Amino acid sequence: MAPKPRISIHWFRRDLRLEDNHGLYRAFRDHGDVLPLFIFDTEILDKLEDKADRRVDFIHRALRTVQAELAKRGSSLLVEHGKPIEVWKRLLDRFDITVVTTNHDHEPYAIERDAAVGELLAARGIPFRTFKDISIFERGEVMKDDGGPYTVYTPYMRKWWALFTPVMSAPHPSEGLLNHLWKTEPLPMPSLEQIGFLPTDLQPPPIGFSEELLSNYEHTRDTPGINGTSRMSTHLRFGTVSVRELVRRSLESSPKYLNELIWREFYMQILWHFPNAQNAFKPAYDRIDWRNDEKEFSLWCEGCTGYPLVDAGMRELAATGLMHNRVRMVVASFLTKHLLIDWRWGEAWFAAKLLDFELSSNNGGWQWASGSGCDAAPYFRVFNPRLQQERFDPQLNYVKRWVPEYGSANYARPMVVHEAARERVLRVFKEALSGAGKAGDKQTNLFA
Ligand SMILES: Cc1cc2nc3c(=O)[nH]c(=O)nc-3n(C[C@H](O)[C@H](O)[C@H](O)COP(=O)(O)OP(=O)(O)OC[C@H]3O[C@@H](n4cnc5c(N)ncnc54)[C@H](O)[C@@H]3O)c2cc1C
């Protein structure tokens, strides 16, 4: 029997690029004969109901790009499909593995998965080396002076800046060490269909954005009708761009942009310190007597609420998998406050649909909007969706793009009257938060 090939493995997860990749760089630099691996994880894929999922399509395309690059270097990506622990058992039979590198992933499921794989490898005497790659600071690296975690953004952001030095955003130049790849014929890669999925209408946001966008960002970021934001969230989610590169660029021209990247890290560390994300961060909010009307929820999902900015956002989400940040705030506020529907319903809908779905930011965003979050909008701040539209989309550029029938007789009438909905939510929230028990207001008819 031929001896098993002796290799090291870099396990890609949410770092799907060959450039400036910390774990990959360390595999090349410290070990050599590196075979990059990706596992389509059935523990995750089996839970996706819609088999035309843009995220799976996005990953598949990113892997094809990596594979084409590796083939040019006489190497290959290995793409597997299954439960990670089972896949690793098969790989141990097939290869003589000297070391495995990977980049940290802090979501609760990933922590569990990596602990199991690390144990399996350790039992065979194989080091499992893991690196920080998806953020500048992670875990408990930015803590209060008293040693506790930050739960409010502004002091966290200040401490972030105080601890930051430019060397932290220096690249890990993995792309310069590709000669340390293991040489092999291209290994077969399963098609989308072979892993049980379908091609989609995905239009991936372009990688990269202009200097002009960055320097105007502060003034354009809140206008959904123009391309005033970077649209990097999907690339950050899957690692098709390096966060260090974005930080370096923003240091030069846009501290405001960097502060948005710090929001991302703020929510990541919240999830790290408080992994039980399904509970309201402020426990009193779990006393709210949500109405949870399924018909109203459907109207919201379909973008038929009669509030044009809300409808435009929900239709943008359905059509592209993305939604402008300002509009995410408005639709989330509308669902939780105007309709009194549990933020977890909205969170789950976004989780199913968002191309850039990130557990930490999504949970943080929803809890912020409903008022239950660590650094949330106060409950009595109820966005008026009409005023938001007048302020942020005065020319109706965004609304008309996504709701072409707006202004005609075919457009839906508002499903609730704003003033009445506002009064209702204030009453229900107040009662719940004052500890007066379940408020119960399911009978009030707010239909216009
Ligand atoms: C209810 C709700 C749900 C959200 N769900 C997600 C999600 O699942 N995934 C996600 O990446 N973002 C989420 N966000 C945050 C934000 O809406 C998106 O990051 C942003 O719209 C992405 O567009 P962009 O890349 O053009 O952002 P830009 O404005 O160009 O910002 C640059 C980057 O900063 C980060 N960022 C910006 N704003 C925020 C924020 N408020 N919180 C955390 N990070 C931020 C993102 O990584 C973003 O790509 C959510 C916000 C809300 C209100």
The ligand as an ORCA input file, in Angstrom:
! r2SCAN-3c Opt
* xyz 0 1
  C     -31.802     44.753     12.628
  C     -30.392     44.761     12.085
  C     -29.815     43.547     11.655
  C     -28.498     43.540     11.170
  N     -27.952     42.337     10.752
  C     -26.682     42.294     10.305
  C     -26.087     41.069      9.901
  O     -26.673     39.982      9.999
  N     -24.813     41.103      9.394
  C     -24.124     42.279      9.298
  O     -22.977     42.250      8.813
  N     -24.647     43.439      9.699
  C     -25.909     43.497     10.186
  N     -26.444     44.705     10.575
  C     -25.587     45.907     10.562
  C     -25.613     46.732      9.267
  O     -26.920     46.966      8.856
  C     -24.834     46.091      8.126
  O     -23.554     45.698      8.555
  C     -24.657     47.073      6.950
  O     -25.923     47.486      6.473
  C     -23.892     46.401      5.814
  O     -23.749     47.270      4.736
  P     -22.343     47.863      4.339
  O     -21.318     46.769      4.278
  O     -22.542     48.670      3.107
  O     -22.029     48.766      5.598
  P     -21.074     50.036      5.766
  O     -21.909     51.170      6.219
  O     -20.204     50.241      4.589
  O     -20.213     49.618      7.044
  C     -18.968     48.919      6.937
  C     -19.001     47.680      7.771
  O     -19.143     48.014      9.147
  C     -19.911     47.007      9.808
  N     -21.130     47.619     10.344
  C     -21.756     48.723      9.905
  N     -22.825     49.003     10.685
  C     -22.874     48.046     11.614
  C     -23.755     47.777     12.703
  N     -24.795     48.569     13.006
  N     -23.519     46.680     13.449
  C     -22.470     45.869     13.188
  N     -21.611     46.084     12.187
  C     -21.803     47.149     11.407
  C     -20.269     45.976      8.767
  O     -19.320     44.943      8.831
  C     -20.146     46.753      7.467
  O     -19.863     45.949      6.368
  C     -27.760     44.736     11.083
  C     -28.358     45.944     11.511
  C     -29.655     45.948     11.997
  C     -30.263     47.248     12.433
*
